[in-house]
Amino acid sequence: MPQATSELVRCAHDARGLVFEPIGVEAIAEQRNVHVALTAPGGIRGNHLHQHATEITVVLGPALVRLREDGEVHDVNVPAGETWRFTIPPGVGHAFQNTGAQPMLLVAFSTSVFDAANPDVVRVALI
């Protein structure tokens, strides 16, 4: 079974701000949903797992990312100003908490189309 992965995303910085590519060309064709979330300081996103979908989430720190995989909890502290990509296979619980004083940016891609009548989400309390 695939494992969750995390990786630092390269960003280009200049006087205007920053720019990054949230996913690589090899992953684009598999995606069926994309959404962007701005989360207030202290706010939490996720606290769920997907039964069938693989989710790729990119977070601009600071943030606490908590993953629960095979019964083990793993925390990743994303430093302020860094951008990290998390590839989360089905069955891996995940949550993202804004640990900063400004809105936290998340960009999430999923291999499943969102269906409000039959969501691919199981709630899990992680944070």
C-alpha positions in Angstrom: 0.0 0.0 0.0 1.4 3.5 -0.9 2.7 5.6 2.0 2.1 9.3 2.6 4.9 11.5 1.5 6.0 15.0 2.2 8.5 17.2 0.3 9.6 20.8 0.3 8.4 22.7 -2.8 10.8 25.0 -4.6 9.5 28.6 -4.7 10.7 31.6 -6.7 10.8 34.7 -4.5 11.2 38.3 -5.5 9.8 41.7 -4.6 6.3 40.7 -5.7 6.1 37.7 -3.5 6.4 34.0 -4.4 5.3 31.6 -7.1 5.4 27.8 -7.0 4.0 24.8 -9.0 1.7 22.9 -6.7 1.9 19.6 -8.6 4.1 18.2 -11.3 3.1 17.4 -14.8 3.0 13.7 -14.1 0.2 14.1 -11.6 -2.0 16.6 -13.5 -3.9 14.0 -15.6 -5.0 12.0 -12.6 -6.7 14.9 -10.8 -10.5 15.2 -10.7 -10.9 18.0 -8.1 -8.9 21.0 -7.0 -9.7 23.5 -4.2 -8.0 26.4 -2.5 -8.5 27.1 1.2 -7.5 30.1 3.3 -7.5 29.2 6.9 -7.6 31.7 9.8 -5.0 31.7 12.5 -5.6 28.6 14.8 -8.0 27.2 12.3 -8.0 23.5 11.3 -8.7 21.8 7.9 -9.1 18.1 7.3 -9.5 15.9 10.3 -10.6 13.2 7.9 -9.4 10.5 5.6 -10.4 9.5 2.1 -11.7 6.0 1.4 -10.7 5.9 -2.3 -9.0 9.1 -3.3 -5.4 10.1 -3.2 -5.1 13.8 -2.1 -2.1 16.0 -2.9 -2.1 19.1 -0.6 0.3 22.0 -0.7 0.6 24.2 2.4 2.3 27.5 2.8 3.6 27.6 6.4 3.6 28.1 9.2 1.4 25.0 9.8 1.2 21.8 11.8 0.4 18.9 9.6 -0.7 15.7 11.3 -0.9 12.4 9.5 -2.2 9.1 10.9 -1.0 6.1 9.0 -1.1 2.4 10.0 -2.1 3.5 13.6 0.9 5.9 14.0 0.6 9.6 14.2 3.3 11.8 12.5 3.5 15.5 12.9 5.3 17.8 10.4 5.9 21.4 11.3 6.0 23.5 8.2 8.1 26.6 8.9 6.8 30.1 8.1 7.4 31.0 4.5 8.1 27.4 3.4 5.9 25.5 1.0 5.4 21.7 1.4 3.6 19.1 -0.7 1.9 16.1 1.0 0.7 13.2 -1.1 -1.9 11.3 1.0 -3.1 7.9 -0.2 -6.6 6.5 0.7 -7.0 5.5 4.4 -4.4 8.0 5.8 -6.0 10.5 8.2 -4.8 14.1 7.8 -5.3 17.5 9.3 -3.7 21.0 8.8 -3.6 23.6 11.5 -2.6 27.2 11.0 0.0 28.0 13.6 0.7 31.5 12.4 -0.8 35.0 12.7 -1.9 35.3 9.1 -4.2 33.2 6.9 -2.7 29.8 5.9 -2.9 28.8 2.2 -3.8 25.3 1.2 -4.1 24.0 -2.4 -5.6 20.5 -2.6 -6.0 18.1 -5.5 -8.0 14.9 -5.4 -8.2 11.9 -7.7 -12.0 11.8 -7.0 -14.7 14.1 -8.1 -16.4 15.8 -5.1 -19.9 14.4 -4.6 -21.8 16.1 -1.7 -24.4 13.3 -1.8 -21.8 10.5 -1.4 -18.6 12.0 -0.1 -15.3 10.1 0.0 -14.6 11.4 3.5 -14.5 9.7 6.9 -14.1 12.1 9.8 -11.2 11.4 12.2 -10.2 13.5 15.2 -6.5 14.3 14.8 -6.2 17.9 16.0 
